[in-house]
Amino acid sequence: MSQAIRQDIINIAEEQIDEIRQKIDYHTTEYTIEFIVDKYLKQDDAGFSEIYIPEFHRNLRWDINHQSRFIESIILAVPIAAIIVAEIKETGKVAIVDGAQRVMTLAAFLTNQLQLSNLKTLDSLNGSYFKDLAPSRQRKFKYTSLRTIFLSDKADERVINEVFYRINS
């Protein structure tokens, strides 16, 4: 391959990289569990939540043991993966790109729909709901912050799907 052709390929690749990277604009922030769950559960007059799970997500697949271990990890302050969300320009709503199962598990626990089970480390919490925790522990749990990667509204549907499939493949 001649030097001129090689340089043309490099230039084309650089332009392509720049074009795509501009659409993947994001910032990282921290939100409390209480804030995320509230925005996920609270619906407007039209029945839509500010933070929602897009259709490309599969249904909740974590079994009760996986959900319980996730809650246990938060109580024990074990680091967990960031939640990735994207602002949807047309609606102003926020779509969960990665972390839907975590958010659904948190919502189920905070609304006392998840009973902890088969915990090995905090086995004293087996059979417990959120309401069974000491008030100070409930407050600490709700105020725990989760790292959130927030894709800007520059990210179109194609980019959002690309991020989702890259993370989940």
C-alpha positions in Angstrom: 0.0 0.0 0.0 1.4 3.3 -1.0 2.0 6.1 1.5 -0.6 8.3 -0.1 -3.3 5.6 0.0 -2.4 4.8 3.6 -2.7 8.5 4.5 -6.1 8.7 2.8 -7.4 5.8 4.8 -6.1 7.3 8.0 -7.8 10.6 7.1 -11.1 8.9 6.4 -10.9 6.9 9.6 -10.2 10.1 11.6 -13.1 11.9 10.1 -15.4 8.9 10.9 -14.1 8.8 14.5 -14.7 12.5 15.0 -18.2 12.4 13.6 -19.3 9.4 15.7 -17.6 10.7 18.9 -19.4 14.0 18.7 -22.7 12.1 19.1 -21.4 10.2 22.2 -21.2 13.3 24.5 -21.7 12.5 28.2 -21.0 13.5 31.7 -20.8 11.5 34.9 -22.7 12.5 38.0 -24.0 11.0 41.2 -27.7 10.6 42.1 -29.2 9.1 45.3 -31.1 5.9 45.1 -34.2 7.8 46.4 -33.9 10.3 43.5 -33.5 7.7 40.8 -36.4 5.5 42.1 -38.7 8.5 42.6 -38.1 9.7 39.0 -38.6 6.1 37.8 -41.9 5.5 39.7 -43.5 9.0 39.6 -45.7 9.4 36.5 -46.9 12.6 34.9 -50.6 13.2 33.9 -50.0 11.2 30.7 -48.7 8.2 32.7 -45.1 8.6 31.7 -42.1 8.6 34.1 -39.2 11.1 33.8 -36.8 8.1 33.9 -38.0 5.2 31.9 -37.0 1.8 30.5 -37.0 1.8 26.7 -38.5 -1.1 24.8 -35.2 -2.5 23.7 -34.6 -3.7 27.3 -35.6 -7.2 28.1 -38.0 -7.8 31.0 -36.5 -8.1 34.5 -34.5 -11.3 34.4 -32.8 -11.3 37.7 -34.2 -13.9 40.0 -34.9 -13.1 43.7 -31.5 -14.3 44.7 -29.7 -12.0 42.3 -31.9 -9.1 43.4 -31.3 -9.8 47.0 -27.5 -10.0 46.5 -27.6 -6.6 44.7 -29.4 -5.0 47.6 -27.0 -6.7 50.0 -24.1 -5.2 48.0 -25.5 -1.7 48.4 -26.0 -2.1 52.1 -22.4 -3.4 52.4 -21.1 -0.4 50.3 -19.7 -2.7 47.7 -19.0 -0.7 44.5 -21.5 -1.3 41.7 -21.5 -0.5 38.1 -22.6 2.9 36.9 -26.1 3.3 35.5 -26.1 4.7 31.9 -28.9 7.0 30.9 -29.7 9.1 27.8 -31.6 12.3 27.6 -34.2 12.1 24.8 -34.3 15.4 23.0 -37.9 15.1 21.7 -39.5 14.3 25.1 -37.1 15.7 27.7 -37.3 12.3 29.4 -34.4 10.1 30.4 -34.0 6.6 29.0 -32.1 3.9 31.0 -29.5 2.5 28.6 -27.8 0.2 31.0 -29.0 -0.5 34.6 -32.7 -1.3 34.1 -32.6 -4.4 36.2 -30.8 -2.5 39.0 -33.3 0.3 38.9 -36.3 -2.1 38.9 -34.7 -4.0 41.8 -34.2 -0.8 43.8 -37.8 0.3 43.1 -39.2 -3.1 44.2 -37.1 -3.0 47.4 -38.0 0.6 48.3 -41.7 -0.1 47.7 -41.6 -3.3 49.9 -42.2 -5.6 47.0 -38.9 -7.4 47.3 -38.3 -9.7 50.2 -34.6 -10.5 50.7 -33.7 -14.1 50.6 -30.7 -16.5 50.4 -28.2 -13.9 51.6 -25.0 -15.5 52.8 -23.2 -12.5 54.2 -26.1 -10.6 55.8 -28.1 -13.7 56.5 -29.9 -12.0 59.4 -31.8 -9.9 56.7 -33.3 -13.0 55.0 -37.0 -12.6 54.9 -36.8 -8.8 55.4 -38.3 -6.0 53.4 -37.1 -2.4 53.2 -39.7 -1.4 55.9 -38.0 -3.9 58.3 -34.7 -2.1 58.3 -33.9 0.3 61.1 -35.0 3.9 60.2 -31.3 5.0 60.1 -30.4 2.1 57.8 -33.4 3.0 55.5 -32.2 6.6 55.3 -28.6 5.5 54.6 -29.9 3.2 51.8 -32.0 5.9 50.2 -29.2 8.4 50.4 -26.6 6.1 48.9 -25.4 7.7 45.7 -25.0 5.8 42.4 -22.7 6.8 39.7 -24.7 7.8 36.6 -23.3 8.3 33.1 -25.6 10.7 31.4 -25.5 10.7 27.6 -26.4 14.1 26.2 -29.3 14.7 23.9 -26.8 14.6 21.0 -27.1 10.9 21.2 -29.7 9.7 18.7 -31.5 6.4 18.8 -28.8 4.7 16.8 -26.1 5.8 19.2 -28.2 4.8 22.2 -28.8 1.3 20.8 -25.1 1.0 19.9 -24.0 1.8 23.4 -26.6 -0.6 24.8 -25.5 -3.5 22.5 -21.8 -2.9 23.1 -22.2 -3.0 26.9 -24.5 -6.1 26.8 -22.6 -8.2 24.3 
